[in-house]
Amino acid sequence: MLTPKMLSQPTVFWLTAAGLGFLRPAPGTWGSAGGVVLWWFFLSGLAWTIQLAIVLMYFLLSWWLCNRLIEQLGIEDEPQIVADEVAGMWLALVWLPQSLGWCLAAFLLFRLADIFKPGPIGALDRNLHSGLGIMADDMLAGALTALALALAALALA
């Protein structure tokens, strides 16, 4: 089990999104909210191609760090690990304008997909293990959120 005392370890610091994963209740919601804030201030002004490259690098590094933590501590998907929520949230936001309304819509849809894990999201969550299992369902939730919001934007246009 991860504890706040472990935040001095770079792997734990990264995977808990600087400790957001230790906040209660609902650490995944805190991690997702942190992802929105980071996107708003640091990523939203970048071209979507650069944002996507950052999401991919963040995903790959987080996957690797999850595997390291599993090997070191013998744990699985601890609720304190919220790097998956950050990555999924960033993916959901890549193609959106910097708008409070769109961010709120992305946050709500992503959280619903992550909590209820419909269809293929749940299948990934149940069937994949290790670092990839921790990260993949949230990435799919982010991709499906992005798709749903793109369709909504087309319908509104």
NORHU-V420802 format. One record per backbone hydrogen bond with DSSP energy under -0.5 kcal/mol. NH is the residue of the N-H (numbers start at 1). CO is the residue of the C=O. Records with the same first field share a line. If there is no record, write none. Layout:
NH=CO, CO
This chain:
6=3
7=4
8=5
9=6
10=8
13=9
14=10
15=11
16=12
17=14
18=13
20=16, 17
21=16
22=19
23=20
29=26
30=26
31=27
32=28
33=29
34=30
35=31
36=32
37=33
38=34
39=35
40=36
41=37
42=38
43=38, 39
44=39
46=43
51=47
52=48
53=49
54=50
55=51
56=52
57=53
58=54
59=55
60=56
61=57
62=58
63=59
64=60
65=61
66=62
67=63
68=64
69=65
70=66
71=67
72=68
73=69
74=70
78=76
81=78
82=15, 80
83=15
86=82
87=83
88=84
89=85
90=86
91=87
92=88
93=89
94=90
96=93
99=97
103=99
104=100
105=101
106=102
107=103
108=104
109=105
110=106
111=107
112=108
113=109
114=110
115=111
116=112
117=113
121=118
122=118
123=119
124=120
125=121
126=122
127=123
128=124
133=129
134=130
135=131
136=132
137=133
139=135
140=136
141=137
142=138
143=139
144=140
145=141
146=142
147=143
148=144
149=145
150=146
151=147
152=148
153=149
154=150
155=151
156=152
157=153
